[in-house]
Amino acid sequence: MEHRINFILKPSTIENLQVYAEILDKEMSLLIEEALEGYFSEIQKQLLEKNMADENAMTSLDYEEFWEGVEL
């Protein structure tokens, strides 16, 4: 399902879209779609890595932290 969204781009961005659309023989909307897919993929990867790092940080105790408060 397609939706139309209006947004404002800098003139330099529009110029780049026009140039690359011509060079690659693609529609500007396709270039934007491909760029956003790449962006979303990269952001998802970064978020997953951050979540993994956060989980590891919460579960990784050093020796002193692990035994702190334990009486034998």
VMD Tcl script that builds the backbone (N, CA, C; Angstrom):
set m [mol new atoms 216]
animate dup $m
set s [atomselect $m all]
$s set {name element resname resid chain x y z} {
  {N N MET 1 A 0.840 -1.177 0.000}
  {CA C MET 1 A 0.000 0.000 0.000}
  {C C MET 1 A 0.890 1.247 0.000}
  {N N GLU 2 A 0.666 2.126 -0.909}
  {CA C GLU 2 A 1.487 3.320 -1.023}
  {C C GLU 2 A 0.814 4.492 -0.328}
  {N N HIS 3 A 1.653 5.321 0.281}
  {CA C HIS 3 A 1.179 6.544 0.920}
  {C C HIS 3 A 1.965 7.708 0.345}
  {N N ARG 4 A 1.334 8.836 0.303}
  {CA C ARG 4 A 2.029 10.048 -0.119}
  {C C ARG 4 A 2.334 10.880 1.109}
  {N N ILE 5 A 3.588 11.299 1.214}
  {CA C ILE 5 A 4.033 12.138 2.315}
  {C C ILE 5 A 4.726 13.355 1.726}
  {N N ASN 6 A 4.399 14.504 2.226}
  {CA C ASN 6 A 5.072 15.723 1.796}
  {C C ASN 6 A 6.151 16.069 2.807}
  {N N PHE 7 A 7.352 16.347 2.336}
  {CA C PHE 7 A 8.430 16.781 3.208}
  {C C PHE 7 A 9.338 17.718 2.431}
  {N N ILE 8 A 10.173 18.422 3.149}
  {CA C ILE 8 A 11.048 19.426 2.546}
  {C C ILE 8 A 12.486 18.919 2.574}
  {N N LEU 9 A 13.150 19.026 1.436}
  {CA C LEU 9 A 14.560 18.647 1.322}
  {C C LEU 9 A 15.374 19.887 0.970}
  {N N LYS 10 A 16.624 19.880 1.407}
  {CA C LYS 10 A 17.534 20.962 1.049}
  {C C LYS 10 A 17.741 20.950 -0.469}
  {N N PRO 11 A 17.964 22.110 -1.048}
  {CA C PRO 11 A 18.210 22.168 -2.495}
  {C C PRO 11 A 19.383 21.268 -2.926}
  {N N SER 12 A 20.431 21.195 -2.104}
  {CA C SER 12 A 21.577 20.350 -2.473}
  {C C SER 12 A 21.181 18.871 -2.504}
  {N N THR 13 A 20.285 18.466 -1.620}
  {CA C THR 13 A 19.820 17.077 -1.614}
  {C C THR 13 A 19.002 16.788 -2.861}
  {N N ILE 14 A 18.172 17.726 -3.241}
  {CA C ILE 14 A 17.364 17.553 -4.451}
  {C C ILE 14 A 18.264 17.483 -5.681}
  {N N GLU 15 A 19.278 18.336 -5.721}
  {CA C GLU 15 A 20.223 18.302 -6.843}
  {C C GLU 15 A 20.921 16.942 -6.917}
  {N N ASN 16 A 21.361 16.436 -5.759}
  {CA C ASN 16 A 22.011 15.122 -5.737}
  {C C ASN 16 A 21.055 14.028 -6.201}
  {N N LEU 17 A 19.817 14.085 -5.755}
  {CA C LEU 17 A 18.828 13.100 -6.203}
  {C C LEU 17 A 18.663 13.141 -7.719}
  {N N GLN 18 A 18.582 14.336 -8.265}
  {CA C GLN 18 A 18.416 14.478 -9.715}
  {C C GLN 18 A 19.625 13.925 -10.464}
  {N N VAL 19 A 20.814 14.246 -9.981}
  {CA C VAL 19 A 22.036 13.790 -10.640}
  {C C VAL 19 A 22.143 12.263 -10.590}
  {N N TYR 20 A 21.963 11.694 -9.385}
  {CA C TYR 20 A 22.090 10.242 -9.265}
  {C C TYR 20 A 20.964 9.503 -9.969}
  {N N ALA 21 A 19.784 10.068 -9.990}
  {CA C ALA 21 A 18.677 9.450 -10.722}
  {C C ALA 21 A 19.018 9.361 -12.212}
  {N N GLU 22 A 19.621 10.419 -12.714}
  {CA C GLU 22 A 20.007 10.423 -14.126}
  {C C GLU 22 A 21.157 9.443 -14.386}
  {N N ILE 23 A 22.175 9.474 -13.528}
  {CA C ILE 23 A 23.332 8.584 -13.708}
  {C C ILE 23 A 22.916 7.121 -13.626}
  {N N LEU 24 A 22.077 6.795 -12.649}
  {CA C LEU 24 A 21.678 5.408 -12.417}
  {C C LEU 24 A 20.438 4.999 -13.197}
  {N N ASP 25 A 19.859 5.950 -13.908}
  {CA C ASP 25 A 18.630 5.712 -14.676}
  {C C ASP 25 A 17.536 5.100 -13.789}
  {N N LYS 26 A 17.305 5.777 -12.652}
  {CA C LYS 26 A 16.282 5.350 -11.708}
  {C C LYS 26 A 15.412 6.547 -11.339}
  {N N GLU 27 A 14.220 6.265 -10.903}
  {CA C GLU 27 A 13.340 7.312 -10.403}
  {C C GLU 27 A 13.870 7.821 -9.065}
  {N N MET 28 A 13.667 9.106 -8.810}
  {CA C MET 28 A 14.129 9.670 -7.542}
  {C C MET 28 A 13.449 8.989 -6.354}
  {N N SER 29 A 12.179 8.638 -6.494}
  {CA C SER 29 A 11.472 7.974 -5.396}
  {C C SER 29 A 12.102 6.615 -5.076}
  {N N LEU 30 A 12.598 5.919 -6.104}
  {CA C LEU 30 A 13.266 4.641 -5.873}
  {C C LEU 30 A 14.598 4.851 -5.142}
  {N N LEU 31 A 15.333 5.898 -5.509}
  {CA C LEU 31 A 16.586 6.203 -4.813}
  {C C LEU 31 A 16.324 6.504 -3.340}
  {N N ILE 32 A 15.282 7.269 -3.073}
  {CA C ILE 32 A 14.940 7.591 -1.684}
  {C C ILE 32 A 14.558 6.327 -0.934}
  {N N GLU 33 A 13.752 5.481 -1.550}
  {CA C GLU 33 A 13.334 4.224 -0.922}
  {C C GLU 33 A 14.545 3.350 -0.602}
  {N N GLU 34 A 15.460 3.200 -1.545}
  {CA C GLU 34 A 16.662 2.393 -1.328}
  {C C GLU 34 A 17.529 2.980 -0.215}
  {N N ALA 35 A 17.662 4.296 -0.210}
  {CA C ALA 35 A 18.470 4.953 0.819}
  {C C ALA 35 A 17.856 4.744 2.201}
  {N N LEU 36 A 16.549 4.873 2.300}
  {CA C LEU 36 A 15.883 4.680 3.591}
  {C C LEU 36 A 15.973 3.228 4.058}
  {N N GLU 37 A 15.846 2.287 3.139}
  {CA C GLU 37 A 15.987 0.879 3.511}
  {C C GLU 37 A 17.374 0.615 4.076}
  {N N GLY 38 A 18.399 1.166 3.443}
  {CA C GLY 38 A 19.764 1.019 3.942}
  {C C GLY 38 A 19.936 1.669 5.299}
  {N N TYR 39 A 19.354 2.839 5.467}
  {CA C TYR 39 A 19.428 3.564 6.743}
  {C C TYR 39 A 18.746 2.764 7.848}
  {N N PHE 40 A 17.534 2.289 7.584}
  {CA C PHE 40 A 16.799 1.539 8.596}
  {C C PHE 40 A 17.519 0.242 8.965}
  {N N SER 41 A 18.108 -0.397 7.980}
  {CA C SER 41 A 18.862 -1.622 8.235}
  {C C SER 41 A 20.055 -1.342 9.147}
  {N N GLU 42 A 20.779 -0.268 8.873}
  {CA C GLU 42 A 21.940 0.101 9.687}
  {C C GLU 42 A 21.525 0.481 11.110}
  {N N ILE 43 A 20.449 1.239 11.239}
  {CA C ILE 43 A 19.961 1.634 12.564}
  {C C ILE 43 A 19.521 0.410 13.354}
  {N N GLN 44 A 18.828 -0.520 12.706}
  {CA C GLN 44 A 18.398 -1.741 13.390}
  {C C GLN 44 A 19.613 -2.526 13.881}
  {N N LYS 45 A 20.636 -2.622 13.049}
  {CA C LYS 45 A 21.863 -3.318 13.433}
  {C C LYS 45 A 22.497 -2.647 14.653}
  {N N GLN 46 A 22.585 -1.302 14.636}
  {CA C GLN 46 A 23.172 -0.568 15.758}
  {C C GLN 46 A 22.362 -0.752 17.035}
  {N N LEU 47 A 21.028 -0.746 16.920}
  {CA C LEU 47 A 20.180 -0.934 18.094}
  {C C LEU 47 A 20.341 -2.337 18.677}
  {N N LEU 48 A 20.425 -3.334 17.807}
  {CA C LEU 48 A 20.631 -4.701 18.283}
  {C C LEU 48 A 21.973 -4.834 18.994}
  {N N GLU 49 A 23.023 -4.232 18.418}
  {CA C GLU 49 A 24.343 -4.275 19.052}
  {C C GLU 49 A 24.322 -3.560 20.400}
  {N N LYS 50 A 23.616 -2.434 20.473}
  {CA C LYS 50 A 23.517 -1.697 21.732}
  {C C LYS 50 A 22.760 -2.512 22.772}
  {N N ASN 51 A 21.668 -3.151 22.357}
  {CA C ASN 51 A 20.903 -3.990 23.283}
  {C C ASN 51 A 21.749 -5.148 23.805}
  {N N MET 52 A 22.540 -5.751 22.918}
  {CA C MET 52 A 23.406 -6.855 23.336}
  {C C MET 52 A 24.449 -6.346 24.321}
  {N N ALA 53 A 25.024 -5.177 24.041}
  {CA C ALA 53 A 26.030 -4.608 24.937}
  {C C ALA 53 A 25.410 -4.267 26.286}
  {N N ASP 54 A 24.185 -3.725 26.278}
  {CA C ASP 54 A 23.496 -3.405 27.527}
  {C C ASP 54 A 23.201 -4.664 28.337}
  {N N GLU 55 A 22.778 -5.721 27.657}
  {CA C GLU 55 A 22.499 -6.982 28.350}
  {C C GLU 55 A 23.780 -7.559 28.948}
  {N N ASN 56 A 24.867 -7.497 28.186}
  {CA C ASN 56 A 26.144 -8.005 28.682}
  {C C ASN 56 A 26.634 -7.173 29.858}
  {N N ALA 57 A 26.415 -5.874 29.800}
  {CA C ALA 57 A 26.849 -4.998 30.886}
  {C C ALA 57 A 26.096 -5.307 32.169}
  {N N MET 58 A 24.839 -5.688 32.028}
  {CA C MET 58 A 24.029 -5.981 33.201}
  {C C MET 58 A 24.363 -7.340 33.824}
  {N N THR 59 A 24.882 -8.253 33.017}
  {CA C THR 59 A 25.143 -9.604 33.511}
  {C C THR 59 A 26.616 -9.888 33.736}
  {N N SER 60 A 27.488 -9.018 33.305}
  {CA C SER 60 A 28.917 -9.267 33.433}
  {C C SER 60 A 29.447 -8.625 34.716}
  {N N LEU 61 A 29.612 -9.437 35.720}
  {CA C LEU 61 A 30.171 -8.960 36.980}
  {C C LEU 61 A 31.612 -9.415 37.075}
  {N N ASP 62 A 32.458 -8.538 37.586}
  {CA C ASP 62 A 33.825 -8.989 37.816}
  {C C ASP 62 A 33.855 -9.808 39.113}
  {N N TYR 63 A 34.999 -10.370 39.407}
  {CA C TYR 63 A 35.135 -11.281 40.553}
  {C C TYR 63 A 34.696 -10.617 41.853}
  {N N GLU 64 A 35.161 -9.394 42.084}
  {CA C GLU 64 A 34.837 -8.684 43.326}
  {C C GLU 64 A 33.338 -8.395 43.424}
  {N N GLU 65 A 32.742 -7.967 42.322}
  {CA C GLU 65 A 31.314 -7.674 42.340}
  {C C GLU 65 A 30.497 -8.931 42.623}
  {N N PHE 66 A 30.904 -10.043 42.040}
  {CA C PHE 66 A 30.174 -11.298 42.205}
  {C C PHE 66 A 30.159 -11.738 43.671}
  {N N TRP 67 A 31.304 -11.643 44.330}
  {CA C TRP 67 A 31.417 -12.149 45.697}
  {C C TRP 67 A 31.117 -11.088 46.763}
  {N N GLU 68 A 30.840 -9.861 46.360}
  {CA C GLU 68 A 30.576 -8.801 47.323}
  {C C GLU 68 A 29.335 -9.154 48.172}
  {N N GLY 69 A 29.506 -9.085 49.459}
  {CA C GLY 69 A 28.405 -9.341 50.384}
  {C C GLY 69 A 28.181 -10.808 50.703}
  {N N VAL 70 A 28.941 -11.687 50.081}
  {CA C VAL 70 A 28.777 -13.125 50.348}
  {C C VAL 70 A 29.675 -13.516 51.489}
  {N N GLU 71 A 29.101 -14.162 52.505}
  {CA C GLU 71 A 29.883 -14.629 53.645}
  {C C GLU 71 A 29.987 -16.149 53.578}
  {N N LEU 72 A 31.198 -16.641 53.710}
  {CA C LEU 72 A 31.419 -18.082 53.676}
  {C C LEU 72 A 31.705 -18.609 55.055}
}
mol reanalyze $m
mol bondsrecalc $m
mol representation Tube
mol addrep $m
